[in-house]
Amino acid sequence: MKTDGMTPRQIVDTANRLMVEKRGLEAIRDYFAPDYVDHNPGTPGGNLEGLLQTLRDMGFTEEAPNDRVFELTVHHLIAENDLVLVHQQIAEAGNPTMMFMDLFRVRDGLIVEHWDVIQNVPDDPVNKAVPMA
């Protein structure tokens, strides 16, 4: 198995970066379990096939990558036992910067579950004292 010897933190970090690099098929093949559950209400079926379809539709796979360029910044990557929390932002020219809180559960070296909260970073936040990152 590709993940032999990897910690849950390493598995999630690697899979996450592969998807942003538009290598979603590789990420799913090597780092996701067949019985994967996605709690994002925008993922059709809430399963691995739905995630794969979402990645294809957005151009995050090798078979149909788009020319969009993303800048990924991981602010926090916290792991405890089988859970890994990623606090990150993705910037893309011409679009609002998005802030993500992703929680993954890893079992037997594969990602089996995912929850997320996504928020636009406002251009003119009311709270100017502290940033979202």
N, C-alpha and C positions, 0 to 999 in steps of 0.2 A: 504494500500500500504506500502511496506517495507520502502520506502523512506520518509514517512510522518515525518515532523519535521527536515529533513536533509537539509542542504544547498547544492547548486550545488557543492561547493568545497568538501564537505563530500561525496557526491554521486560519483563523479569522483574518488576521492582518494580510496574509498572502492572498487569500480568496478575494478580499475586498479590493486590494490593489489590482488584481487581475481584471476584475470587472470594470473598474474605472479605465483601465488600459484597453478596453474593448476586447478582452479575452475571456468573455463570459462562458463560452463552451468549455474551455480548459478549467476554469474555476469550478464549474458544476461537476465536470467529470472527476476531478481530483479531490474536491473538498466538501461536496454536499452529499448527504445520504439520500437514497431513493425515497425514503419515507419523510422527507423534509416537509415542514409545516411553516408557512409564511403568514403572519398575522396582519400584514399590510392589507387594508381593504381594497387596494387597487391591484392586487395580484390575483388574476383569475384562478379560481379553484383553491387558492391558498396552499398550493403544492409546488413541487419541483417543476412540473410542466408549465404551470402558470408563471413561475419565475423566469423560466427559459423563454417563454413567449414574450414576456415583458422586456427582457434583455434584448431579444431580437427586434422587437418593435422600436426600441429606443436606439438601436445601432450599437449595442454593447457586446456584440459577438463577432467572431472572426469571419463568419459567413457573409455578413452584410454590415461592416463597420461604416459609420458615417465620418465626416471630416471635422466633427466637433472636437475642440480641444478643451480639456478639463484640467484645472489645477486643484489637486487634492491636498488638503492640509488636515492631518490627524492631530487633534489637540490633546486628546486623552485616550488611552487604550488601557482598560482596567480589566483584569481577569481574576476570577475567584472560582475555583473548582471548575465546573463545566460551563460557566457563564462568562461571556466576554462582552464588555460595553465599549463601544467606539463613539467618541464625540468628535465629529469631523465636519469640515465644510468643503463644498465643491464650488469653485468659481469658474464661470465660462463667459467670455467676452460677449457683451450684448444681452446677457440674461442676469436676473438677480442672483446674487450669491445665496446658496442654500446651506443651512446648518442642519446636521443630522445627529440624532442620538439613536444608535443601532445597538440592540441587545441580541446576542447570538447564544444558542446553547449547542455545545459540542458533545457528541457521544461516540465512543470508539473511534476517535480520530476523524470524525466527519461532522459537518454542521447539520443539525437536525431541526433547528427551530430559529425563528427570527421575528423580532418586534422592532418597530421604528417610530420615531416622531420626526417630522420634517418641518422646517420653518424657514421662510425667507429672511435674510438679513436686511432690515430696513435701511434705506438710504439716509434717512434722517430720524434716528431713534429718539424717543422721548427720554430714555435713560442714557444720558451721555457720560455717566460716571463710570460705568463698567461695560466692557464689550461682551458679546455673546460667547466669545472663545475663552 
